[in-house]
């Protein structure tokens, strides 16, 4: 049966690796705009006097926008509806979002009017006969009196920007009409052609959103009453190539059924995205090498095989991301790299369990024939519960990120979830196959020390000789933790929480200057341009960041011009605009996500453990979150959506660590007989401490590499996770276990009574004692 199971495991592992290799080599990754550069615009539809901005109207608006975007000539644009009223537009490679935002966001009501005469203005005022008065683009200071619209843009079949080289009109927009609209156009132009050559009525005004873009006069060749046949027209006006293409995109796209407004806009330069990819890749390689070297030193041959499995984990994770068509974002890359540390955890849990099983004495303390393969199989069997529980808690956090986060942070949740699932395949399937194959070799089987299973390790040996009595001082530990919490709360109260632009609304632009300039000089220039509320920061690599309240493009150009005078030519590396309504909404979603995370973890742990243990784990997790928030408050660092991703990851990691210790305590209680719970807790901590240290080191290698190489975009993210990992390891011992003991003492479990109940408990305790690999 065992050989058959091994055969099927080998077949499944081979198939997974082969498919992953094929997908990775044949399917390119779909990079987010923060990695390849471009502009992301989020539009929100609004009610009009005649149309409600519901899901159907938003879908119709998205189709209009799609036609407009296609007319811009952007490669591989993406449009998708988000919720009922929002449309997400992604324009790769577009560095200047101003023209695109103006084109795709305009209502674009195109109408054709007969001209009844001229007027002295002002524009918008009704004429004597009630006709509208609009400015004449061909004669500055002159106004045209227009009749009611005779034709709308709905009749336009196609619009194309064309360079007129025959008659020297420069760039024009050629129109073609469909069906009855072509006949209507012939009628309008035919009536205009009947007027005298100098009469304004010989002109036809083409109006876009209450602005006359062109008012061509009928040539002498146009017959009176017959008009221009063939269903074509031409808009002239001295356009530049970009203006002609934008106008053609507007006309071809048609009118929006409901108005739209920009609630979010983000632009990333291609250089910044390429640097982020290189930095994240370097962090992944260095983190994997350091983690692999550490695991090899600690676990020898098993560590080497686990490192091979980790490399295959990277292949499987990447293949899963590209196969699912998931967009790989900068936070997503961070999640991909971070999952390497999580992947180490399952291997460490199994190897530590296998070491315990190999060192376990025989019945009644007598000698026992030691077998490496059976010890390894038992290690995998006993570690499964802790591996499943710890990974499910991380998956809960990843799922919450996917539900509540927006934009690139959603990609972090996706890649983190994929990484967790791939880590289980890597550790519980591939590592197991490689290890069982290696232990079947006689040379290896006769040299237990080579495998890394023969010795318990220095830390475990020291803890086995003398188990620390940490729980004797649990009140002291709780007092210290309470003091740290008060310090964090004081930081929040004294320094305040600095929310990022995502949660407050506003605009942040990151520039690279031609020459270095200090923050004070740059701030004076921005204030002198009329923006006293701007927050200006500079970095050593000629970087300048300007954060203001929500500003339009004209105001940003004034700021840029002021900085040009003191810092030389500026290059926009990143430009993020968040509307105030969206900022408050995201802030609410962040609070909901944290609340749901706590509730979800409590619910799951209550099912897997007794409520006292579940409560202790959630208390430790909440403490870790509060301490990380307090640390950022004292450091004055902004809390944005990427910080939210870090917090939810801390939630998963903190519970992950606590679950392993509680799982061991639960096992020891079943086999512990009359041993006091305090002593069992000390033993649980001592037996799992090597795993905690080894797993923590694996995660720290990766996070330090991200903090050093990840650049400004990932530095704060890495700092939050570094703090969370360290605090999570400490809170398991000094918060979760003392709280669990206090709750267990106050609310002891009710035991079954009667002979049957006692016999059942005795049998369960006996089976647990036989299974226990505890070395105490």
LINQUI-V482804 format. One record per backbone hydrogen bond with DSSP energy under -0.5 kcal/mol. CO is the residue of the C=O (numbers start at 1). NH is the residue of the N-H. Records with the same first field share a line. If there is no record, write none. Layout:
# LINQUI-V482804
CO = NH, NH
This chain:
# LINQUI-V482804
1 = 5
2 = 6
3 = 7
4 = 8
5 = 9
6 = 10
7 = 11
8 = 12
9 = 13
10 = 14
11 = 15
12 = 16
13 = 17
14 = 18
15 = 19
16 = 20
17 = 21
18 = 22
19 = 23
20 = 24
21 = 25
22 = 26
23 = 27
26 = 28
29 = 31
30 = 328
32 = 35, 36
33 = 37
37 = 93
38 = 268
39 = 91
40 = 266
41 = 43, 89
42 = 263, 264
43 = 87
44 = 261
51 = 48
52 = 54
54 = 58
55 = 59
56 = 60
57 = 61
58 = 62
59 = 63
60 = 64
61 = 65
62 = 66
63 = 67
64 = 68
65 = 69
66 = 70
67 = 71
68 = 72
69 = 72, 73, 74
70 = 73
74 = 77
78 = 90
80 = 88
81 = 83
82 = 86
85 = 45
86 = 82
87 = 43, 89
88 = 80
89 = 41
90 = 78, 92
91 = 39, 94
93 = 95
95 = 97
96 = 100
97 = 101
98 = 102
99 = 103
100 = 104
101 = 105
102 = 106
103 = 106
105 = 260
107 = 256
108 = 110
109 = 111, 209
110 = 153
111 = 207
112 = 150, 151
113 = 205
114 = 116, 147
117 = 145
119 = 143
122 = 125
125 = 133
127 = 130
131 = 127
132 = 146
133 = 124
134 = 144
135 = 137
136 = 139
139 = 142
142 = 136
143 = 119
144 = 134, 146
145 = 116, 117
146 = 132
148 = 114
151 = 112
152 = 155
153 = 156
155 = 178
158 = 176
160 = 174
162 = 164, 172
163 = 165
164 = 170
170 = 164
171 = 239
172 = 162, 174
173 = 235
174 = 160
175 = 233
176 = 157, 158
178 = 181, 182
179 = 182, 183
180 = 184
181 = 185
182 = 186
183 = 187
184 = 188
185 = 189
186 = 190
187 = 191
188 = 192
189 = 193
190 = 194, 225
191 = 194
192 = 195
196 = 199
199 = 202
200 = 203
202 = 218
203 = 115
205 = 113, 207
206 = 213, 214
207 = 111
208 = 211
211 = 208, 213
214 = 206
216 = 204
219 = 222
221 = 223
223 = 226, 227
227 = 229
231 = 177
233 = 175
234 = 236
235 = 173
239 = 171
240 = 244
241 = 245
242 = 246
243 = 247
244 = 248
245 = 249
246 = 250
247 = 251
248 = 252
249 = 253
250 = 254
259 = 46
261 = 44, 263
263 = 579
264 = 42
265 = 577
266 = 40
267 = 575
268 = 38
269 = 273
270 = 274
271 = 275
272 = 276
273 = 277
274 = 278
275 = 279
276 = 280
277 = 281
278 = 282
279 = 283
280 = 284
281 = 285
282 = 286
283 = 287
284 = 288
285 = 289
286 = 290
287 = 291
288 = 292
289 = 293
290 = 294
291 = 295
292 = 296
293 = 297
294 = 298
295 = 299
296 = 300
299 = 302, 303
300 = 304
301 = 305
302 = 306
303 = 307
304 = 308
305 = 309
306 = 310
307 = 311
308 = 312
309 = 313
310 = 314
311 = 315
312 = 316
313 = 317
314 = 318
315 = 319
316 = 320
317 = 321
318 = 322
319 = 323
320 = 324
321 = 326
322 = 325
326 = 30
327 = 329
328 = 32
329 = 333
330 = 334
331 = 335
332 = 336
333 = 337
334 = 338
335 = 339
337 = 340, 341
338 = 341, 342
339 = 343
340 = 344
341 = 345
342 = 346
343 = 347
344 = 348
345 = 349
346 = 350
347 = 351
348 = 352
349 = 353
350 = 354
351 = 355
352 = 356
353 = 357
354 = 358
355 = 359
356 = 360
357 = 360
362 = 365
363 = 366
366 = 362
368 = 370
371 = 375
372 = 376
373 = 377
374 = 378
375 = 379
376 = 380
377 = 381
378 = 382
379 = 383
380 = 384
382 = 386
383 = 387
384 = 388
385 = 389
386 = 390
387 = 391
388 = 392
389 = 393
390 = 394
391 = 395
392 = 396
393 = 397
394 = 398
395 = 399
396 = 400
397 = 401
398 = 402
399 = 403
400 = 404
401 = 405
406 = 409
407 = 410, 411
408 = 411, 412
409 = 413
410 = 414
411 = 415
412 = 416
413 = 417
414 = 418
415 = 419
416 = 420
417 = 421
418 = 422
419 = 423
420 = 424
421 = 425
422 = 426
423 = 427
424 = 428
425 = 429, 430
426 = 431
427 = 432
429 = 433
430 = 434
431 = 435
432 = 436
433 = 437
434 = 438
435 = 439
436 = 440
437 = 440
438 = 441
441 = 445
442 = 446
444 = 447
447 = 450, 451
448 = 451, 452, 453, 454
450 = 301
451 = 302
457 = 461
458 = 462
459 = 463
460 = 464
461 = 465
462 = 466
468 = 470
469 = 472
470 = 473
471 = 474
473 = 476, 477
474 = 478
475 = 479
476 = 480
477 = 481
478 = 482
479 = 483
480 = 484
481 = 485
482 = 486
483 = 487
484 = 488
485 = 489
486 = 490
487 = 491
488 = 492
489 = 493
490 = 494
491 = 495, 496
496 = 498
497 = 499
498 = 639
500 = 503, 504
501 = 505
506 = 578
507 = 548
508 = 576
509 = 511, 546
510 = 573, 574
511 = 513, 544
512 = 571
518 = 522
519 = 523
520 = 524
521 = 525
522 = 526
523 = 527
524 = 528
525 = 529
526 = 531
527 = 530
531 = 534
534 = 536
535 = 547
537 = 545
539 = 542
542 = 513
543 = 539
544 = 511
545 = 537
546 = 509
547 = 535
548 = 507
552 = 556
553 = 557
554 = 558
555 = 559
556 = 560
557 = 561
558 = 562
559 = 563
560 = 564
561 = 565
562 = 566
563 = 566, 567
564 = 568
567 = 514, 515
569 = 514
571 = 512, 573
573 = 269
574 = 510
575 = 267
576 = 508
577 = 265
578 = 506
579 = 583
580 = 584
581 = 585
582 = 586
583 = 587
584 = 588
585 = 589
586 = 590
587 = 591
588 = 592
589 = 593
590 = 594
591 = 595
592 = 596
593 = 597
594 = 598
595 = 599
596 = 600
597 = 601
598 = 602
599 = 603
600 = 604
601 = 605
602 = 606
603 = 607
604 = 608
605 = 609
610 = 613, 614
611 = 615
612 = 616
613 = 617
614 = 618
615 = 619
616 = 620
617 = 621
618 = 622
619 = 623
620 = 624
621 = 625
622 = 626
623 = 627
624 = 628
625 = 629
626 = 630
627 = 631
628 = 632
629 = 633
630 = 634
631 = 635
632 = 636, 637
633 = 636
638 = 640
639 = 500
640 = 644
641 = 645
642 = 646
643 = 647
644 = 648
645 = 649
646 = 650
647 = 651
648 = 652
649 = 653
650 = 654
651 = 655
652 = 656
653 = 657
654 = 658
655 = 659
656 = 660
657 = 661
658 = 662
659 = 663
660 = 664
661 = 665
662 = 666
663 = 667
664 = 668
665 = 669
666 = 670
667 = 671
668 = 672
672 = 675
676 = 680
677 = 681
678 = 682
679 = 683
680 = 684
681 = 685
682 = 686
683 = 687
684 = 688
685 = 689
686 = 690
688 = 692
689 = 693
690 = 694
691 = 695
692 = 696
693 = 697
694 = 698
695 = 699
696 = 700
697 = 701
698 = 702
699 = 703
700 = 704
701 = 705
702 = 706
703 = 707
704 = 708
705 = 709
706 = 710
711 = 714, 715
712 = 716
714 = 718
715 = 719
716 = 720
717 = 721
718 = 722
719 = 723
720 = 724
721 = 725
722 = 726
723 = 727
724 = 728
725 = 729
726 = 730
727 = 731
728 = 732
729 = 733
730 = 734
731 = 735, 736
732 = 737
735 = 739
736 = 740
737 = 741
738 = 742
739 = 743
740 = 744
741 = 745
742 = 746
743 = 747
749 = 751
754 = 758
755 = 759
756 = 760
757 = 761
758 = 762
759 = 763
760 = 764
761 = 765
762 = 766
763 = 767
764 = 768
765 = 769
766 = 770
767 = 771
768 = 772
774 = 776
